[in-house]
Amino acid sequence: MNIQKLMKQAQEAQAKMEKVQEELAAESFEASAGGGMVKVVMTGDQTVQSVKIDPAALDPEDIELLEDMIVAALNEASRVVSEKASAKMQAVTGGLNIPGM
């Protein structure tokens, strides 16, 4: 195989991956916990945009439950973002497992 051709393909793949990362950063993903009592919106670069808490979730006697729902919603949003990023990257790399991607 021609090394120049291989280098060109690698550069093209890198440019495509950078574009996918930019597109993901511009997308928003929503996840919830507690039957929708806590909702989190996160961008594709895992920046939290908002957290919405249903007033019914506010129980002064059980703050730990609310804290757990917030953590669960954040973790779910992060999982959704990771899955979406993985799927988009696999489409770019043709299923190759590239470390760090």
C-alpha positions as CSV (number, residue, x, y, z in Angstrom):
1,M,0.0,0.0,0.0
2,N,1.2,3.5,-0.8
3,I,2.2,5.4,2.4
4,Q,1.1,8.7,0.9
5,K,-2.4,7.3,0.2
6,L,-2.5,5.9,3.7
7,M,-1.5,9.3,5.2
8,K,-4.1,11.1,3.2
9,Q,-6.8,8.6,4.3
10,A,-5.8,9.1,7.9
11,Q,-6.0,12.9,7.6
12,E,-9.4,12.7,6.0
13,A,-10.6,10.4,8.8
14,Q,-9.3,12.8,11.4
15,A,-11.0,15.7,9.7
16,K,-14.3,13.8,9.7
17,M,-13.9,12.9,13.4
18,E,-13.3,16.5,14.3
19,K,-16.4,17.5,12.3
20,V,-18.5,14.8,14.2
21,Q,-17.2,16.1,17.5
22,E,-18.2,19.7,16.6
23,E,-21.6,18.4,15.5
24,L,-22.1,16.5,18.7
25,A,-21.1,19.6,20.8
26,A,-23.9,21.5,19.1
27,E,-26.5,18.8,19.8
28,S,-28.5,18.6,23.0
29,F,-29.6,15.3,24.7
30,E,-32.2,14.9,27.4
31,A,-32.4,12.3,30.1
32,S,-34.6,11.9,33.1
33,A,-34.9,10.0,36.4
34,G,-37.6,9.3,38.9
35,G,-40.3,8.9,36.3
36,G,-39.4,12.3,34.8
37,M,-39.2,14.1,38.1
38,V,-35.7,15.2,37.3
39,K,-34.7,16.1,33.8
40,V,-31.2,16.9,32.5
41,V,-30.2,18.4,29.2
42,M,-26.6,17.9,28.2
43,T,-24.7,18.8,25.0
44,G,-22.7,16.3,23.0
45,D,-19.5,17.5,24.7
46,Q,-21.1,16.6,28.1
47,T,-21.8,20.2,29.2
48,V,-24.9,20.3,31.3
49,Q,-27.3,22.9,29.9
50,S,-30.1,22.6,32.3
51,V,-31.6,20.6,35.2
52,K,-35.3,20.7,35.8
53,I,-36.8,19.4,39.0
54,D,-40.5,18.7,39.4
55,P,-41.8,20.4,42.6
56,A,-43.3,17.1,43.6
57,A,-39.8,15.8,44.0
58,L,-39.0,18.3,46.8
59,D,-39.5,16.5,50.0
60,P,-37.6,18.1,52.9
61,E,-37.8,14.7,54.7
62,D,-36.0,12.9,51.9
63,I,-33.4,15.1,50.3
64,E,-31.2,12.0,49.6
65,L,-33.9,10.7,47.1
66,L,-33.7,14.0,45.2
67,E,-29.9,13.9,45.2
68,D,-30.0,10.3,43.9
69,M,-32.4,11.3,41.1
70,I,-30.2,14.2,40.0
71,V,-27.1,11.9,39.9
72,A,-29.1,9.2,38.0
73,A,-30.3,11.8,35.4
74,L,-26.8,13.1,34.9
75,N,-25.4,9.6,34.5
76,E,-28.1,8.7,32.0
77,A,-27.5,11.9,30.0
78,S,-23.8,11.1,29.9
79,R,-24.6,7.5,28.8
80,V,-26.9,8.8,26.0
81,V,-24.2,11.2,24.8
82,S,-21.5,8.5,24.9
83,E,-23.6,6.1,22.9
84,K,-24.5,8.7,20.3
85,A,-20.8,9.7,20.0
86,S,-19.7,6.1,19.7
87,A,-22.2,5.4,17.0
88,K,-21.2,8.5,15.0
89,M,-17.5,7.8,15.4
90,Q,-18.0,4.2,14.2
91,A,-19.7,5.5,11.1
92,V,-16.7,7.6,10.4
93,T,-14.0,5.0,11.2
94,G,-15.8,2.1,9.6
95,G,-16.0,0.2,12.9
96,L,-12.2,0.4,13.6
97,N,-11.4,0.7,17.3
98,I,-9.2,3.8,17.5
99,P,-7.9,4.5,21.0
100,G,-9.3,7.7,22.5
101,M,-12.2,7.9,20.2
